């Protein structure tokens, strides 16, 4: 029996059919049903606009961020089997992962690098959505959900930072929570609630662990569901208004032989379907089937991202410094890298300005973005000329943030003095 | 801007090609991962140990003993001392007298110290230092120096005796005992505090043996590569201003005396040793 016929008989078997409910999709009806009848795949619409497939429109950033989150869930659960959140045992868990757990170093590296990558891809995804005006129209609130998800991502990273319980972890969290203490009136209480005490100790470790492994994952899953649901209900991802004349092209490439006839329809559209969907209803020729066109691209992105991550995790070890020591302050003591811009601001101003006012205003500004000018100008186009001022303002903020982080990361030495990166 | 090469690359980057490319990355990474983890250092040493066991087996019991030997990470769990010592993963023959002439790391432990200080109760690192949890030679031995978990070598190993044994138990004429007497001889307490007595002109020495290399002040002009605690202390005793202008008197110590004093300093740690592991006569430490 050849491998092919074996596969065929497997796919026709009663057990396989009971699981996936349908055979190979060799026509467009089955390809549509493959999406709508699968709980995971039906996150996607059956058909999407051809424009949505363009890699240079999205760079796959939202999907990659989601993928990294899933990787973090899987590696995180595996790490939980070995990790004990107590000051006596946390650091020893790290050493055991490194020395005796099979592939423990690799596992920790995967989690570490996926976490840092997720912050970067989430930030880039946010920038992409801003630059393409994808937060406009019916998508205003979904931008807000996205900002919440970004803040939750930072919370994930910040709480996870403490868990290795080494010097880097201990002092980064000490610096970070001291910034929180600068909130007027409530600052001391906030820090006390976060740490379960006045210093980073056993209670803080337990609280951060519970936040990291239970509270934040639950919140992120809820907001992710809302985020995806709204994308779906807004007619798929954003894109420019449809041209009057749709170019007569076939699907982007032929992965499967197409069967003649078209007997599918867009399903499950909200009554107040947005304009883009109305338009696509009028000109369905501009859409392609999600299965296979989008799925195969997602699979490609996932394969490359996971492959790259595996290689990075293989060659770059996550830092592990000496065990946390409250009596030995490193010089300089630095916050996690994504907060270094704020620490930089704190270093020239006050903890209130750098630790509360600036980040508070930054989050408020992000939340306000879709409501400042509620119009639909320039949706679906990168750096649309009609939005020049908004684009410039956002870019200045982004570049400033990155610059400050780079200064904090590489140009700050003993006593927070300015140094060259190579002089150390 | 888009040259023919980038254009060609773009045409090449179709989903199926990218999936295949990703698959290749997976395979490289997973294969390399298995290879990197395939031959831990301890495995080679234990294989050698097992080979020698089997070769030397001459009766049924020892053949069975050799047959039962499993190559695996070996560790001594020491909850009372808050440590796990995996040194025996490589130093697998320390308790087997038949391995007296075997090469390191599988040789028998020299001397008869293990008969009093059985490894099951005391482990290794409480005396030898180093990182007991590590399973690679470099990390376990605290190499390269300076490191946070250096091993105590040669005569300096005697410093560990003083972690449990009181002054009256020191073997007469040992480095540790000589060092302790030199401490009195030079009148160190005139300036330094030790336990409850002495003065505070200089640093308190009660826990000096627990200090890591980075807790010592190396001055701004020292360019040497040896930054170990032992080197700092010895240089400092021979010439108090070796690293920075110090107000300490220069006692013109001989190398031998300076090193004996270092041994005594290394015994002054804050390690907590449970009572039941203390010497039966009881410590005289205040």
HADDOCK unambig.tbl for C-alpha pairs under 7 A between the chains (distance, minus, plus):
assign (segid A and resid 95 and name CA) (segid B and resid 133 and name CA) 6.72 0.50 0.50
assign (segid A and resid 96 and name CA) (segid B and resid 133 and name CA) 6.95 0.50 0.50
assign (segid A and resid 99 and name CA) (segid B and resid 134 and name CA) 5.59 0.50 0.50
assign (segid A and resid 99 and name CA) (segid B and resid 135 and name CA) 5.57 0.50 0.50
assign (segid A and resid 296 and name CA) (segid B and resid 15 and name CA) 6.13 0.50 0.50
assign (segid A and resid 297 and name CA) (segid B and resid 15 and name CA) 5.42 0.50 0.50
assign (segid A and resid 299 and name CA) (segid B and resid 19 and name CA) 6.80 0.50 0.50
assign (segid A and resid 300 and name CA) (segid B and resid 15 and name CA) 5.35 0.50 0.50
assign (segid A and resid 300 and name CA) (segid B and resid 18 and name CA) 5.30 0.50 0.50
assign (segid A and resid 300 and name CA) (segid B and resid 19 and name CA) 4.48 0.50 0.50
assign (segid A and resid 303 and name CA) (segid B and resid 19 and name CA) 5.75 0.50 0.50
assign (segid A and resid 303 and name CA) (segid B and resid 22 and name CA) 4.53 0.50 0.50
assign (segid A and resid 303 and name CA) (segid B and resid 23 and name CA) 6.44 0.50 0.50
assign (segid A and resid 304 and name CA) (segid B and resid 18 and name CA) 6.82 0.50 0.50
assign (segid A and resid 304 and name CA) (segid B and resid 19 and name CA) 6.95 0.50 0.50
assign (segid A and resid 304 and name CA) (segid B and resid 21 and name CA) 6.95 0.50 0.50
assign (segid A and resid 304 and name CA) (segid B and resid 22 and name CA) 4.16 0.50 0.50
assign (segid A and resid 307 and name CA) (segid B and resid 22 and name CA) 5.37 0.50 0.50
assign (segid A and resid 307 and name CA) (segid B and resid 25 and name CA) 4.72 0.50 0.50
assign (segid A and resid 307 and name CA) (segid B and resid 26 and name CA) 4.69 0.50 0.50
assign (segid A and resid 308 and name CA) (segid B and resid 25 and name CA) 6.68 0.50 0.50
assign (segid A and resid 310 and name CA) (segid B and resid 26 and name CA) 6.84 0.50 0.50
assign (segid A and resid 310 and name CA) (segid B and resid 29 and name CA) 5.78 0.50 0.50
assign (segid A and resid 311 and name CA) (segid B and resid 29 and name CA) 5.27 0.50 0.50
assign (segid A and resid 314 and name CA) (segid B and resid 29 and name CA) 6.83 0.50 0.50
assign (segid A and resid 314 and name CA) (segid B and resid 33 and name CA) 6.64 0.50 0.50
